[in-house]
């Protein structure tokens, strides 16, 4: 249905140019072509947005099963989180198989980026809400992020193939280009790094402005530090430095 409406919008847009010349000159100045192309284009957009929302709802339900990614150092909870992520990957892969062959390349890329952004945003939000994490728990969470990104690599590849060649030439790293298309991806990837990063290093990269560029807020970084590192003079100093350099 989306493709039909989109096709009609493109065809209708050219009708006035195609047929105006065929009318007698005495009628040309009286004839008005009603441009209904935008109506069909909007219908196409409404349809794809509804489809996207349905998939987003499915993704949300799958992520809900991870129980907020809490206590992943416990085998049962880790298995629960792993199952949840695998469900998301399966949903997105099924969508790819259906959409990629029939959608216009630009529509496919835009739609899949919206879905991926919704997934990565939700996971990042849940992980940053965790508190009082054990050392083993941080490693398991990092493992889950890496697993999700690895399992989604075929989907990343399908998006990358739709990128203009001139854009590809300007990007040395495919994931770097995807970071621009999917803002929450770069934030999640950096969060994975933070899980095994020393406290001083986290503070330094915050002060450099890099974490802000990746989408982190000062409160998120402060809460993360409190969740991962035990109370100490060093932690207090680092929290003070972060609070002193709020953007």
Secondary structure by P-SEA (a helix, b strand, c coil): caaaaaaaaaaaaacccccccccccccccccccccaaaaaaaaaaaaaaaaaaaaaaaaaaaaaaaccccccccaaaaaaaaaaaaaaaaaaaaaaaaccccccaaaaaaaaaaaaaaaaaaaaaaaaacccccaaaaaaaaaaaaaaaaaaaaaaaaaaaaccaaaaaacccaaaaaaaacaaaaaaaaaaaaccccaaaaaaaaaacccccccccaaaaaaaaaacccccaaaaaaaaaaaaacc
